[in-house]
Amino acid sequence: MLETKAKFSRPDETYALLIKSHEGLIEAESHAMNARLILILMNHIGDHATIAEALALARNTVEKHA
């Protein structure tokens, strides 16, 4: 089951780290890095059902804000 409650131990620092990791990248490189990061984290999760639920939630959220 997908855990959606925030679990960050240092949320502001974590967000800043994400933003900093994109500094100096062109848009295509930034997109490629995001894709690679997603694949790394999906591999860490490993469970197909959890990943499918997360993808559906992300897609649903984007569609509602479009």
C-alpha positions in Angstrom: 0.0 0.0 0.0 1.2 3.5 -0.9 2.2 5.7 2.0 1.2 9.3 1.2 1.8 10.9 4.6 4.9 13.0 4.6 7.8 11.1 6.1 10.7 13.5 5.4 13.1 13.9 8.3 14.3 17.2 6.9 11.8 18.3 4.3 13.2 21.8 3.5 16.7 20.5 3.2 15.5 17.6 1.0 13.6 19.9 -1.3 16.6 22.2 -1.6 18.8 19.3 -2.4 16.5 18.3 -5.2 16.5 21.8 -6.7 20.3 22.1 -6.3 20.8 18.8 -8.2 19.2 20.5 -11.3 21.5 23.6 -11.2 23.4 24.1 -14.5 21.4 21.5 -16.4 19.6 22.3 -19.6 16.0 21.3 -19.8 16.6 18.0 -21.6 19.3 17.0 -19.0 16.9 18.0 -16.2 14.2 15.7 -17.6 16.7 12.9 -18.1 17.9 13.2 -14.5 14.3 13.2 -13.2 13.6 10.0 -15.2 16.7 8.3 -13.9 15.9 9.4 -10.3 12.4 8.0 -10.7 13.7 4.7 -12.0 16.2 4.5 -9.1 13.5 5.1 -6.6 11.1 2.7 -8.3 13.8 0.0 -8.1 14.3 0.8 -4.4 10.5 0.4 -3.8 10.4 -2.8 -5.9 6.8 -3.6 -5.4 4.8 -3.4 -8.6 1.4 -2.7 -6.9 2.9 0.2 -4.9 4.6 1.7 -8.0 1.4 1.4 -10.0 -0.6 3.1 -7.3 2.0 5.9 -7.1 2.0 6.4 -10.8 -1.8 6.6 -10.9 -1.9 9.1 -8.0 0.7 11.3 -9.7 -1.1 11.2 -13.1 -4.5 11.9 -11.5 -3.1 14.9 -9.6 -1.6 16.3 -12.8 -4.9 15.8 -14.7 -6.8 17.7 -12.0 -4.5 20.7 -12.2 -4.4 20.9 -16.0 
